[in-house]
Amino acid sequence: MITFLICLSALIAAYFTYGKYLEHVCEIDSNNPVPSKTMYDGVDYLPMPRWKVFLIQLLNIAGLGPIFGALLGAAYGPVAFLWITLGGIFMGAMHDFVAGVISLKNNGVSLPEIIGKYLGSGTRMFMRIFSVLLMVLVGAVFMSQPAELIASNIDIEPLQVNAFSSMTWEVITVLAIILIYYILATLLPIDKIIGRLYPIFGLALLLMALSILFILFTNSDTYIIPELTSLKNQIANAEQYPIIPMLFTTIACGALSGFHATQSPMMARCITSEKQSRSIFYGAMISESIIALIWAAIAMAFWNGVEGLNDAIAQNGGNAAKLVNIITETILGSTLSKVVIFGVIACAITSGDTAFRCARLIVSDMCNIEQKSFAKRVVVSLPLFVAGILIIFALPFQTIWSYFAWCNQTLAVITLWCITVYLAQKNKPTIIGSIPAIIMTYVCTSYIFISPMMLGMENRALAYTLAAAGTLSICYLIYRRIQKTKKTYC
């Protein structure tokens, strides 16, 4: 419990300390104009209250990450607490805040356009394609999983669709309903559906985490949270899944996620004052880290330690939804457990629809297609939904998720380097962005060589050496980029 309490306190304190410092570094000024007023179009550029924008941002970035990712990441042991806390404070929240502020100060433009401005036109073109593909991938993941979770609670005998798909007719029916919702949420003005439903779901996500926290505090003799006594990897197959890089990709949304930087421009178009940036961008990520910390703690405590958690994961085939259901039914009862599962489904859906909406904005920014016209929004969105459906039927979930995990953190790396160049050009302390960028570059590079989903090299010494060489090469390229702009590190 002591380790957990220290980490929880550090996350809360960071909002008032490091978050305030970043606010100073980024020269936040309430007198500066904001896109919601200067670019108002009534569709995407639309002012909304701070509390509503905060809850929408929280739902946008959360998804299943701080629940499923934290639960599975807890299998590595209490070292997960360290990654969630330090990653959340110095990487994830910083990443979300600075990326959001850069968009806010650049008329709310999408992430690829921001990256192109600071990392060059070649990187911009790559990011346009990469970001759209990632958004469609996220949309597909968060369309299929909620459909399966909902259908699994319908007492109808499964009927296989065909030999090439494990989907049942029930899943496809629910999938169609979710797709219709996604289309409406993507096309309609942001205040019509997202602005009305997200605050409710956002509160549900927070209450869900707080109820688990209450159980941990009031039943500390029953649910004992392990202490961090070493950095030992406690996952069942530690040789195949080393902490570096696997923990850093398993727990993404609770510590650092590149997906978040794609979502921030949407809220940058709704903020009514630059002074709201810390609470909306930094605060939402800190809140997500706290949620992840709570779920990692209950995962270890519920099964009487990390070994018991690993056994439970193996017995349930790594199905995080089943583990969440077991935990909540036991500690909250069957009725409240259904509410939690509903909250989990809502978290997934509310990340999927904004993923497609974000893809629409990226494409429209890229092609310079105004989005005030409903017909033009349809023209941009239709191919995106077709691609998402094809991915769902063409690839199994585990394959989609494995590649998403790496792509997600690779996007974070690119964003962190963009932040570093931005800080250099502003003559600000680049260490804020460069240290996280170097660490995550090494993580993502080593993932290529080590992960069973990638090359899966058995010679770890060689794999880590190649990762280090790749990281140094990228650092050199960034240094050259900074020199080209005739700025130096502070």
C-alpha positions as CSV (number, residue, x, y, z in Angstrom):
1,M,0.0,0.0,0.0
2,I,2.9,2.4,0.7
3,T,4.2,2.2,-2.9
4,F,0.7,2.7,-4.2
5,L,0.1,5.8,-2.0
6,I,3.4,7.4,-2.9
7,C,2.7,7.0,-6.6
8,L,-0.9,8.3,-6.2
9,S,0.3,11.3,-4.3
10,A,3.1,12.0,-6.8
11,L,0.6,12.0,-9.7
12,I,-1.7,14.4,-7.9
13,A,1.2,16.7,-6.9
14,A,2.6,16.7,-10.4
15,Y,-0.5,18.5,-11.7
16,F,0.2,21.5,-9.4
17,T,4.0,21.4,-9.8
18,Y,5.3,20.0,-13.1
19,G,2.1,20.9,-14.9
20,K,2.4,24.5,-13.7
21,Y,6.0,24.6,-14.8
22,L,5.1,23.4,-18.3
23,E,2.4,26.0,-18.4
24,H,5.2,28.6,-17.8
25,V,7.5,27.0,-20.4
26,C,4.7,27.1,-23.1
27,E,3.9,30.8,-22.3
28,I,0.2,30.2,-21.7
29,D,-1.6,33.5,-21.8
30,S,-5.4,34.0,-21.4
31,N,-5.2,37.0,-23.6
32,N,-4.1,35.0,-26.7
33,P,-6.9,34.3,-29.2
34,V,-8.1,30.7,-29.4
35,P,-9.3,28.7,-32.5
36,S,-12.8,28.2,-31.2
37,K,-13.4,31.9,-31.6
38,T,-11.1,32.8,-34.5
39,M,-12.0,29.8,-36.6
40,Y,-15.6,29.1,-35.5
41,D,-17.5,27.0,-38.0
42,G,-20.2,25.4,-35.7
43,V,-19.1,21.9,-36.5
44,D,-15.5,21.2,-35.3
45,Y,-14.5,24.7,-34.2
46,L,-17.0,25.3,-31.4
47,P,-16.5,26.7,-27.9
48,M,-17.6,24.5,-25.0
49,P,-17.3,24.8,-21.2
50,R,-14.0,23.7,-19.6
51,W,-15.6,20.9,-17.5
52,K,-17.2,19.4,-20.6
53,V,-14.1,19.6,-22.7
54,F,-12.1,18.0,-19.9
55,L,-14.4,15.0,-19.7
56,I,-14.5,14.6,-23.5
57,Q,-10.7,14.7,-23.6
58,L,-10.5,12.1,-20.8
59,L,-12.9,9.8,-22.7
60,N,-11.1,10.5,-26.0
61,I,-7.7,9.4,-24.7
62,A,-8.8,6.6,-22.3
63,G,-10.5,3.9,-24.2
64,L,-9.7,0.5,-22.7
65,G,-6.1,1.4,-22.1
66,P,-6.1,2.4,-18.4
67,I,-8.2,-0.6,-17.5
68,F,-7.2,-3.5,-19.8
69,G,-3.6,-2.3,-20.3
70,A,-3.0,-1.6,-16.6
71,L,-4.5,-5.0,-15.6
72,L,-2.3,-6.9,-18.1
73,G,0.7,-4.7,-17.3
74,A,0.4,-5.5,-13.6
75,A,1.5,-9.0,-14.5
76,Y,5.1,-7.6,-14.6
77,G,4.8,-6.7,-10.9
78,P,5.0,-3.5,-8.9
79,V,7.4,-2.1,-11.4
80,A,4.3,-1.2,-13.3
81,F,3.5,1.4,-10.6
82,L,6.8,3.1,-11.4
83,W,6.2,3.2,-15.2
84,I,2.6,4.5,-14.7
85,T,3.7,7.2,-12.3
86,L,7.0,8.5,-13.9
87,G,5.7,7.9,-17.4
88,G,2.4,9.6,-16.7
89,I,4.1,12.7,-15.1
90,F,7.1,13.3,-17.3
91,M,6.1,11.6,-20.6
92,G,2.4,11.1,-21.1
93,A,1.0,14.3,-19.5
94,M,3.8,16.4,-20.8
95,H,3.3,14.9,-24.3
96,D,-0.4,15.5,-24.2
97,F,-0.1,19.0,-22.8
98,V,2.6,20.4,-25.1
99,A,1.2,18.7,-28.2
100,G,-2.2,20.2,-27.3
101,V,-0.8,23.7,-26.8
102,I,1.1,23.6,-30.1
103,S,-2.2,22.8,-31.9
104,L,-4.0,25.5,-29.9
105,K,-1.4,28.1,-30.9
106,N,-1.6,26.9,-34.6
107,N,-5.4,27.2,-35.2
108,G,-6.1,23.7,-33.9
109,V,-4.5,22.0,-36.9
110,S,-4.1,18.2,-36.8
111,L,-1.0,16.4,-35.6
112,P,0.5,15.6,-39.0
113,E,0.5,19.3,-39.9
114,I,2.1,20.2,-36.6
115,I,4.8,17.5,-37.0
116,G,5.4,18.7,-40.6
117,K,6.0,22.2,-39.4
118,Y,8.7,21.2,-36.9
119,L,10.2,18.0,-38.4
120,G,9.9,18.8,-42.1
121,S,7.6,18.2,-45.1
122,G,8.8,14.6,-45.6
123,T,7.8,13.7,-42.1
124,R,4.5,15.5,-42.6
125,M,3.6,13.3,-45.6
126,F,4.6,10.1,-43.7
127,M,2.6,11.2,-40.7
128,R,-0.5,12.0,-42.8
129,I,-0.6,8.4,-44.0
130,F,0.6,6.8,-40.8
131,S,-1.9,8.8,-38.6
132,V,-4.9,8.1,-40.8
133,L,-4.1,4.4,-40.9
134,L,-3.6,4.3,-37.1
135,M,-6.9,6.1,-36.6
136,V,-8.8,3.6,-38.8
137,L,-7.0,0.8,-36.9
138,V,-8.1,2.2,-33.6
139,G,-11.6,2.7,-34.9
140,A,-11.8,-0.9,-36.0
141,V,-10.5,-2.2,-32.7
142,F,-12.9,-0.1,-30.7
143,M,-15.8,-1.1,-33.0
144,S,-15.2,-4.9,-32.8
145,Q,-14.5,-5.3,-29.1
146,P,-17.5,-3.5,-27.8
147,A,-19.7,-5.5,-30.2
148,E,-18.3,-8.7,-28.9
149,L,-18.7,-7.6,-25.3
150,I,-22.3,-6.6,-25.8
151,A,-23.2,-9.7,-27.8
152,S,-21.6,-12.0,-25.2
153,N,-24.3,-10.9,-22.8
154,I,-27.1,-11.9,-25.2
155,D,-28.5,-15.3,-24.5
156,I,-28.7,-16.5,-28.0
157,E,-27.0,-19.6,-29.4
158,P,-24.0,-18.5,-31.5
159,L,-24.2,-18.9,-35.2
160,Q,-21.0,-18.8,-37.2
161,V,-21.1,-16.3,-40.1
162,N,-18.6,-18.2,-42.3
163,A,-15.5,-20.3,-42.1
164,F,-13.3,-17.2,-42.3
165,S,-14.7,-15.3,-39.4
166,S,-15.3,-16.1,-35.7
167,M,-18.0,-13.4,-35.6
168,T,-21.6,-14.4,-34.8
169,W,-24.7,-12.9,-36.2
170,E,-25.3,-11.3,-32.8
171,V,-21.9,-9.6,-33.0
172,I,-22.5,-8.4,-36.5
173,T,-25.9,-6.9,-35.5
174,V,-24.4,-5.0,-32.6
175,L,-21.5,-4.0,-34.9
176,A,-23.9,-2.5,-37.3
177,I,-25.5,-0.4,-34.5
178,I,-22.2,0.8,-33.3
179,L,-21.2,1.7,-36.9
180,I,-24.3,3.8,-37.3
181,Y,-23.5,5.6,-34.1
182,Y,-19.8,6.1,-35.2
183,I,-21.0,7.6,-38.5
184,L,-23.3,10.1,-36.7
185,A,-20.7,11.0,-34.2
186,T,-18.1,11.6,-36.9
187,L,-20.4,13.7,-39.2
188,L,-22.5,15.7,-36.8
189,P,-21.2,18.9,-35.0
190,I,-19.2,18.0,-32.0
191,D,-21.7,19.3,-29.5
192,K,-24.6,17.2,-30.8
193,I,-23.6,13.7,-29.7
194,I,-20.0,13.8,-28.3
195,G,-20.7,17.0,-26.3
196,R,-23.8,15.5,-24.7
197,L,-22.9,11.8,-24.1
198,Y,-19.2,12.0,-23.3
199,P,-19.5,14.0,-20.0
200,I,-21.9,11.3,-18.7
201,F,-19.5,8.5,-19.7
202,G,-16.5,10.5,-18.4
203,L,-18.1,10.8,-15.0
204,A,-18.9,7.0,-15.1
205,L,-15.2,6.2,-15.8
206,L,-14.1,8.3,-12.8
207,L,-16.7,6.9,-10.5
208,M,-15.8,3.4,-11.6
209,A,-12.2,4.0,-10.6
210,L,-13.1,5.7,-7.3
211,S,-15.3,2.8,-6.3
212,I,-12.3,0.4,-6.8
213,L,-10.1,2.8,-4.8
214,F,-12.6,2.9,-2.0
215,I,-12.6,-0.9,-1.8
216,L,-8.8,-0.9,-1.7
217,F,-8.7,1.6,1.2
218,T,-11.6,0.0,3.2
219,N,-10.5,-3.6,2.7
220,S,-6.7,-3.2,2.9
221,D,-6.4,-6.4,5.0
222,T,-8.2,-8.5,2.4
223,Y,-6.7,-6.8,-0.7
224,I,-3.0,-6.3,-0.1
225,I,-1.2,-4.3,-2.7
226,P,2.4,-5.6,-3.2
227,E,5.3,-3.1,-2.5
228,L,8.0,-2.2,-5.0
229,T,11.1,-3.8,-3.5
230,S,13.0,-4.4,-6.8
231,L,12.7,-3.9,-10.6
232,K,12.4,-7.7,-11.1
233,N,10.2,-8.8,-14.0
234,Q,7.5,-11.0,-12.5
235,I,5.5,-11.9,-15.6
236,A,5.1,-15.6,-16.1
237,N,7.3,-15.8,-19.2
238,A,9.9,-13.1,-18.3
239,E,12.4,-14.3,-20.9
240,Q,10.0,-13.9,-23.8
241,Y,8.5,-10.7,-22.4
242,P,11.2,-8.4,-20.9
243,I,10.3,-5.2,-19.2
244,I,12.0,-3.3,-21.9
245,P,10.2,-2.9,-24.2
246,M,7.1,-5.0,-23.5
247,L,5.9,-3.3,-20.3
248,F,6.1,0.1,-22.1
249,T,3.8,-1.0,-24.9
250,T,1.4,-3.1,-22.7
251,I,0.7,-0.1,-20.5
252,A,0.4,2.8,-22.9
253,C,-2.7,4.9,-22.3
254,G,-2.0,5.0,-18.5
255,A,1.5,6.3,-19.0
256,L,2.2,7.4,-22.6
257,S,0.2,7.0,-25.8
258,G,0.8,8.6,-29.2
259,F,-2.9,8.3,-29.9
260,H,-3.6,11.1,-27.4
261,A,-1.7,13.6,-29.5
262,T,-4.1,12.9,-32.4
263,Q,-7.1,13.7,-30.1
264,S,-5.8,16.9,-28.5
265,P,-6.4,19.1,-31.7
266,M,-10.1,18.2,-31.5
267,M,-10.3,19.8,-28.0
268,A,-8.0,22.6,-29.0
269,R,-10.8,23.7,-31.3
270,C,-13.2,23.8,-28.4
271,I,-11.2,25.5,-25.6
272,T,-12.3,29.0,-24.8
273,S,-9.0,30.2,-23.2
274,E,-5.3,29.1,-23.2
275,K,-5.5,29.0,-19.4
276,Q,-7.7,25.9,-19.7
277,S,-4.9,23.9,-21.3
278,R,-3.3,22.5,-18.1
279,S,-6.6,21.2,-16.7
280,I,-7.7,19.8,-20.0
281,F,-4.5,18.3,-21.5
282,Y,-2.2,17.7,-18.5
283,G,-5.1,17.1,-16.1
284,A,-6.9,14.6,-18.3
285,M,-3.7,12.5,-18.7
286,I,-2.9,12.6,-14.9
287,S,-6.5,11.5,-14.3
288,E,-6.0,8.6,-16.7
289,S,-2.7,7.6,-15.0
290,I,-4.5,7.5,-11.6
291,I,-7.2,5.3,-13.1
292,A,-4.5,3.0,-14.5
293,L,-2.7,2.9,-11.1
294,I,-5.9,1.9,-9.4
295,W,-6.6,-0.9,-11.8
296,A,-3.0,-2.2,-11.7
297,A,-3.3,-2.2,-7.9
298,I,-6.6,-4.1,-7.7
299,A,-5.3,-6.6,-10.3
300,M,-2.4,-7.6,-8.1
301,A,-4.3,-7.4,-4.8
302,F,-7.4,-9.3,-5.9
303,W,-5.4,-12.4,-6.9
304,N,-3.2,-12.3,-3.8
305,G,-0.1,-11.1,-5.6
306,V,1.5,-11.0,-9.0
307,E,1.9,-14.8,-9.2
308,G,-1.9,-15.2,-8.7
309,L,-2.6,-12.6,-11.3
310,N,-0.4,-14.3,-13.9
311,D,-2.2,-17.6,-13.2
312,A,-5.6,-15.9,-13.7
313,I,-4.4,-14.3,-16.9
314,A,-3.3,-17.7,-18.2
315,Q,-6.6,-19.4,-17.1
316,N,-8.7,-16.8,-18.9
317,G,-6.6,-16.8,-22.1
318,G,-5.4,-13.3,-21.5
319,N,-8.9,-12.0,-21.9
320,A,-8.8,-8.7,-19.9
321,A,-12.6,-8.2,-20.1
322,K,-13.2,-11.5,-18.3
323,L,-10.7,-10.5,-15.6
324,V,-12.4,-7.2,-15.1
325,N,-15.8,-9.0,-14.8
326,I,-14.4,-11.4,-12.2
327,I,-13.0,-8.6,-10.1
328,T,-16.0,-6.4,-10.2
329,E,-18.6,-9.2,-9.6
330,T,-16.6,-10.2,-6.5
331,I,-16.0,-6.9,-4.9
332,L,-19.0,-4.9,-6.2
333,G,-21.7,-7.5,-6.7
334,S,-23.4,-8.6,-9.9
335,T,-25.5,-5.5,-10.4
336,L,-22.7,-3.0,-10.1
337,S,-20.5,-5.3,-12.1
338,K,-22.9,-4.9,-15.1
339,V,-22.6,-1.2,-14.7
340,V,-18.8,-1.5,-14.8
341,I,-18.9,-3.6,-17.9
342,F,-21.2,-1.0,-19.4
343,G,-18.6,1.6,-18.5
344,V,-15.9,-0.5,-20.2
345,I,-17.9,-0.7,-23.3
346,A,-18.6,3.0,-23.3
347,C,-14.9,3.7,-22.9
348,A,-14.1,1.7,-26.0
349,I,-16.9,3.2,-28.1
350,T,-16.0,6.7,-27.1
351,S,-12.4,6.3,-28.3
352,G,-13.5,4.6,-31.6
353,D,-15.8,7.3,-32.7
354,T,-13.3,10.1,-32.1
355,A,-10.7,8.1,-33.9
356,F,-12.8,8.2,-37.0
357,R,-13.6,11.8,-36.4
358,C,-9.9,12.6,-36.0
359,A,-9.2,10.7,-39.3
360,R,-11.7,12.9,-41.0
361,L,-10.0,16.1,-39.7
362,I,-6.5,14.8,-40.7
363,V,-7.7,14.1,-44.2
364,S,-9.6,17.4,-44.5
365,D,-6.5,19.3,-43.3
366,M,-4.3,17.4,-45.6
367,C,-6.5,18.0,-48.7
368,N,-7.7,21.4,-47.6
369,I,-11.3,20.4,-47.7
370,E,-13.6,22.7,-45.6
371,Q,-15.8,20.7,-43.2
372,K,-18.7,23.1,-42.7
373,S,-20.5,21.4,-45.6
374,F,-22.2,18.1,-44.6
375,A,-21.7,16.6,-48.0
376,K,-17.9,17.2,-47.9
377,R,-17.8,15.6,-44.5
378,V,-19.5,12.5,-46.0
379,V,-17.1,12.4,-48.9
380,V,-14.1,12.4,-46.6
381,S,-15.5,9.9,-44.0
382,L,-17.0,7.2,-46.2
383,P,-13.7,5.6,-47.3
384,L,-12.5,5.6,-43.7
385,F,-15.4,3.6,-42.5
386,V,-15.1,1.1,-45.4
387,A,-11.5,0.6,-44.5
388,G,-12.4,0.0,-40.9
389,I,-14.9,-2.6,-41.7
390,L,-12.5,-4.4,-44.0
391,I,-9.9,-4.5,-41.2
392,I,-12.3,-6.1,-38.8
393,F,-13.2,-8.9,-41.1
394,A,-9.7,-9.4,-42.5
395,L,-7.6,-9.6,-39.3
396,P,-8.0,-11.2,-35.9
397,F,-8.2,-8.9,-32.9
398,Q,-4.9,-10.0,-31.4
399,T,-3.0,-9.2,-34.6
400,I,-4.6,-5.8,-34.9
401,W,-3.9,-5.0,-31.2
402,S,-0.3,-6.2,-31.4
403,Y,0.6,-3.9,-34.3
404,F,-1.5,-1.1,-32.8
405,A,0.6,-1.2,-29.6
406,W,3.8,-0.6,-31.5
407,C,2.3,2.0,-33.9
408,N,0.8,3.8,-31.0
409,Q,4.1,4.2,-29.2
410,T,6.0,5.0,-32.4
411,L,3.6,7.9,-32.9
412,A,4.4,9.0,-29.4
413,V,8.1,9.0,-30.3
414,I,7.6,11.2,-33.3
415,T,5.5,13.6,-31.3
416,L,8.1,13.7,-28.5
417,W,10.8,14.6,-31.1
418,C,8.5,17.2,-32.6
419,I,8.0,18.7,-29.1
420,T,11.8,18.7,-28.6
421,V,12.3,20.7,-31.9
422,Y,9.5,23.1,-30.9
423,L,11.1,23.8,-27.5
424,A,14.5,24.3,-29.2
425,Q,13.0,26.8,-31.7
426,K,11.4,28.7,-28.7
427,N,14.7,28.6,-26.8
428,K,13.1,26.6,-24.0
429,P,14.7,23.6,-22.1
430,T,14.6,20.8,-24.6
431,I,15.4,18.2,-22.0
432,I,11.7,18.3,-21.2
433,G,11.1,16.5,-24.5
434,S,14.4,15.0,-25.5
435,I,14.9,12.6,-22.5
436,P,11.4,11.0,-22.9
437,A,12.0,11.0,-26.7
438,I,15.3,9.1,-26.4
439,I,13.9,6.6,-23.9
440,M,10.8,5.8,-26.0
441,T,12.9,5.7,-29.2
442,Y,15.0,3.0,-27.6
443,V,11.8,1.2,-26.4
444,C,10.2,1.2,-29.9
445,T,13.4,0.2,-31.7
446,S,14.0,-2.7,-29.3
447,Y,10.4,-3.8,-29.7
448,I,11.1,-4.4,-33.4
449,F,14.0,-6.8,-32.6
450,I,12.6,-8.5,-29.4
451,S,8.8,-8.7,-29.7
452,P,7.4,-12.1,-30.8
453,M,5.1,-10.1,-33.0
454,M,8.1,-8.6,-34.9
455,L,11.5,-10.2,-35.4
456,G,11.6,-12.0,-32.0
457,M,15.4,-12.2,-31.8
458,E,16.7,-14.6,-29.2
459,N,20.1,-12.9,-28.9
460,R,19.1,-10.1,-26.5
461,A,22.5,-8.5,-26.3
462,L,22.5,-8.1,-30.1
463,A,18.9,-6.9,-30.1
464,Y,19.6,-4.2,-27.5
465,T,22.8,-3.2,-29.3
466,L,21.0,-2.7,-32.6
467,A,18.2,-0.8,-30.8
468,A,20.9,1.5,-29.2
469,A,22.4,2.1,-32.6
470,G,19.1,2.9,-34.2
471,T,18.3,5.3,-31.3
472,L,21.6,7.1,-31.7
473,S,21.0,7.5,-35.4
474,I,17.6,9.1,-34.8
475,C,19.1,11.4,-32.2
476,Y,21.7,12.6,-34.7
477,L,19.0,13.3,-37.3
478,I,17.1,15.4,-34.8
479,Y,20.2,17.2,-33.8
480,R,20.8,18.1,-37.4
481,R,17.2,19.3,-37.7
482,I,17.7,21.6,-34.8
483,Q,21.0,22.9,-36.1
484,K,19.3,23.5,-39.5
485,T,16.9,25.9,-37.8
486,K,19.9,27.6,-36.2
487,K,18.8,27.0,-32.7
488,T,20.7,25.1,-30.0
489,Y,19.7,23.0,-27.0
490,C,19.1,25.0,-23.8
